[in-house]
């Protein structure tokens, strides 16, 4: 879903503490940033809900 040369848009998101802790654990285990985990999850969610967007990666 990444557009070539497109600037990133910053967003502020609040999570319940237990969800945030789980995301931190996932990020640590994968050795990536928490932001990467959230972006990856959002892209998968979009692909699942709107399969036509899948080809725009």
JOLINLIN-V48324 format. One record per backbone hydrogen bond with DSSP energy under -0.5 kcal/mol. NH is the residue of the N-H (numbers start at 1). CO is the residue of the C=O. Records with the same first field share a line. If there is no record, write none. Layout:
NH->CO / CO
This chain:
3->1
6->3
13->11
19->16
20->16
21->17
22->18
23->19
24->20
25->21
26->22
27->23
28->24
29->25
30->26
31->27
32->27
37->33
38->34
39->35
40->36
41->37
42->38
43->39
44->40
45->41
46->42
47->43
48->44
49->45
50->46
53->50
54->51
55->52
56->53
57->54
